[in-house]
Amino acid sequence: MSQEKPLILIANDDSIHSKGIRVLTEIMSEIGEVVVVAPDSHQSGMGHAITMGTPIRVTKTETFGPNIQSYKCSGTPADCVKFGKHYILKGRKIDLMVSGINHGSNASISVLYSGTMSAAIEAAMEGIPAIGFSLCDYANDADFSHCHDLIIKIAQQVLEHGLHEGLTLNVNFPAKSESPIQGIRVARQAKAVYREFFEERKDPYGQPYFWMDGFLHNEDLNNGTDLDWLSENFATVVPVKYDLTDYQALEEMKHWDFTI
């Protein structure tokens, strides 16, 4: 790491008003120059959506005090990263992008739905080393105090060693408990899926609408996955790539007959 402070871009999906992004901004300010571009409203579960066909409105704020350059954006988490890189910080090298801290787990298959992780993945697509941080606690007033030292350690490791092209880190912390976090484990994501169900309700006019709910179903147990380690009170780091190609299948399918 150079003697100059690294330039760090911050986004999230819980909005610029969430406690998680405030905590992350305070922590990142200890090690670098911070610029925040975050949604002006809740964008959880937006995945990698981007805004097309409607205007994006961005307003400078002092949400984090006069010494932190910050902006609220009407777009998605991915929009925030695009705008931060190509407009606000145009021409400057961003050393690190961090997203979160998300209120709620983004372990296992949640990485595909997560706006928090999509912001980090967008940064990786732009060639920026990126980390998504999440806490396994959905409460608005969640306690993030036990994450501080681990966030510093992980961010410093990325700044020191860098990340391979197209790679980002999906970091999850167990909720605060009486027992301290046991450490950090690098792991693969569990092969779990959401089991959804739809509750039919009636609006005040008697018209039906549906409320989706569900739970995470995991049969990938005791195999050293992120969910396994989180259940044992470890923080987890999963290396994630946006290239979804199955290279084994690619080779196998070269022998298929697609003759027409």
N, C-alpha and C positions, 0 to 999 in steps of 0.2 A: 504494500500500500504506500502511496506517495504521501508526502507531508501535507499536500493540499487536501482539504476536506472533500470527500466524494459527494457527487451530486446525486440525490436520491429522490425519485418520483414516487408519490404515494397515492393510491386509490383504494376503493372498497366497493361493496355492494349494499351495505346497510345504511348508506347516506353519510354525508359530511357531518351530520348531527349526532352520529352514534358515539358511544363511549369507546368502542374498540379502536376507531381511527384516531381518536384523540390520544389514547394511550400509545398507539404505534407512532404517531407523530412526535410525541414527547421522547420516546425511546430513540427514534432515528435521529432526532436533533442532537443527541449526545455524540453521534459519530459522523454526521455529515450536514451538508446544506440541503434542506428539505423543501420540496415544492409539492403541494397537495392539489390534486384535481379529483373531485369526488362527486357522485350523484347528489342532486338536491333533494331526492326522495328515495324511499326504500326500493332497491332493485334486486333483492334476493331471488335466486332461482331463475334469473334472466339468461344464464348460460353465456354464450358468446354472441348474443344479439348485438346488432349495430343499428343505428338510426338512419333510415333512408326514407326520403320523401317528405320529411317534416323538418322544420328548423331545429338546430341545436342552440340553446341559449346558455351562455357562460357568464357568470358574474364573479368579480373579485370580491373576496370576503376577508374579514379579520377574525374568523371563527377560532383560530389558534393563536390569536394575538398579533400585534403589529410586526413582529419579527419573522413570522412564517408566511411565505407567499402561498396563498391558497385561493382556490376557485371552486364554486359550485356549478355543476353542469346538469342540464336537463336530460342528458343522454344516459346511455347504459355504462356499465363499468368499462367495457371495451372502448366505447367512445371516449371516455375520460383519458385513457392511456394514449389513444391516437391524438387527441387534442393536445395533451401535455407534451408529447414528443414533437409533433409537427407544427404546432403554433406557439404555445407558451415557451417551450424550450428549444425552439427551432435553431439549429446551428450549434447547439451545445451537446457535449457527450454526456449522456446519462450513465452513471456508473452502476446504479442499482435501482430496480423498481420493486417496491413491496406493496402488498395488498392485504387489507384487513385492519385490525384483527377482527375476523368474522365472529359474530355471535352465533355459535352453533358449529357442529362438526362438518368438515368437508372431506372426511376419510372415505375410503372405498369408492363406490360408484358415484358418490356425491360430487366428485370432481367434474363430472360431465354436465351437471346442472348448475354448478356454482358460478355466480357472478364474480365472487372474490377470486376464484381460480382462473376464470376467463380473463380477468384483467391482467393477472400475472402471465398467462399464456400469450395474450396479445403482446405484452412487452417482449417475451421470448421470440415471438414472430418478428418483432422489430429489431432483433439482435441485442436486446438489453438483458443482462442477468436479472432474474426475477424470482421472487419468493411470495407465496401466498400463505398467510398465517390465519389459523382458525382456532377457536376455543370451544370445547365441547360443553358449552353452556349457552342456552338461548336467551337468558334473562337480559333485559335492557341494562340492568345495573350489575352485570356480571363482574366478578373480581378477577382482574388480569395480573395482579401483583406478582404471582409466582412465575409469570412468563418472561419478565424483564431480562434476566441474565441470559436465558436461553435464546431469546431473540437477538440480543447483542452478539452472542457467540456464533449463531448461525449466519447472521448478516456479515460478520467479520470474516468468517470462513469463505463465504462467496466472494467478498471483495478481494480476499487474498488469493484464492485459487481460481476464481472465475467459474463459469459453467460451459459445458459443451454447447455448440450451436443448437438452438431449438429446444433446449432443456430448461425447465423451471422446477422449483421445489414446492411440493405440497406439504406444509408443516401443520400438524395438529397437536394441540395441548389438551391434556385431561382437565376437567373442571377442578377448581380449587377445592382442596379437602384438608383434613387435619394432617394427612401424610404428605411430605414433600414429594415433588416429582422425582422419580427414581433415576432419570437420565434421559438421553436421547437415543433413539434407535432408527437406523436407516432400514426401511422395509419396503416390501411391495404392497400394493393396495389389495385389500381383500376382495374376493370374487363374490360380492353380495349384490342383491338387487332390491329395489323397492316393490312392495306389494301394495298397490293402491286400491282404494274403494271409494265409491261416489255416493254421497248422501243427498237424496233429493229433498228439496225444501220448496216452500212457496213464498213469493214476494208479497208485499201488501196488496197487490192487485190480483192475487191468486194464481199468478203465472209461475210455472216451475223453474227452478234453477238448481245447480248442482254444486256441492262443496266437496273438493277432493281431499282425501286424507290417506294415510298409509303408514307403513313402518318398513324399516330396513330388515330384510331377511338375509341372514348370513349362515351358510353351512360350511364356510371355509374356515374351520376352527382349528386352533392349535398348530398353525402352519407358519408362524412368525410374520403374520400380516400386520398392517397398521392397526386394524381393530383389535387384534390380539394384544399388541403392546400397549395400546391405549387403555385396555381393560386392566392392565397391570400397573397403571399410573406412570407410564413412560410417555414422553413426547415423541412423535413420529415424524420422519422425513421421508417422503416418497418422491423420487426423481420422476418427472412427468415430461413426455414429449408430445408435441402436437401432431407429429406424423403418425396417423392412425393406420398406415399400411401394415398388413400382415405379410411379412416377407416370406414366411414359410409357404403360405397359401399362394403367394405370387409365383414362386418357383413351381409348385405343384400344378397350377392352372396353366402354365405354359405348355403343358402336354395335353390339355383339353382340345377337343375338336370343335372349333368355331367356324368351320367351313360353311359358307352360304352359297 
